[in-house]
């Protein structure tokens, strides 16, 4: 089962991805986590992407696609995976479709977590306070840039997936448990 978890920064994609990982035993592929790991280790990739991430802009599509293609080819992805934070642009979505179809695969569900911008700011700022791991991009200033980028470059993916009949919109302002149950139902029925 291949799932895209879709929503703006702070929508709760990571939290819900963790739950799906344990319920369905498929790995979470977060491009944000992969890039942060690269920054941490100081690899060539990390050095290249750090300033872009800190500013709240998007890393270029070719770099992201290389990372995802390599990760999807790993053994533990053979029963499916959850994409968290990818795709984020139309070219990324088109390339993903091509990549999957070249392997005889396809996306099963696009779960959209719908959350108002005003709620996102509060959530991200409390994530920044609660977390021991400091994210340079979890600040009010960078968040407004990330939301702008989301609305301009990522939100256009919604009609793209709607046309494919894959999109399932969930009210992301409900409690974590309720959201989790709704996602579970969708995935359980469509397995
Ligand atoms: P995230 O943890 O998903 O919010 O990602 C943190 C940052 O990593 C983003 O603000 C981007 O700079 C970069 N990033 C993560 N995923 C992507 C992607 N699919 N395309 C471009 N940039 C990405």
Boltz pocket constraint, residues with backbone or C-beta under 6 A from the ligand:
constraints:
  - pocket:
      binder: B
      contacts: [[A, 9], [A, 31], [A, 32], [A, 33], [A, 35], [A, 49], [A, 52], [A, 53], [A, 54], [A, 56], [A, 57], [A, 58], [A, 59], [A, 60], [A, 64], [A, 84], [A, 85], [A, 86], [A, 87], [A, 88], [A, 92], [A, 137], [A, 146]]
      max_distance: 6.0
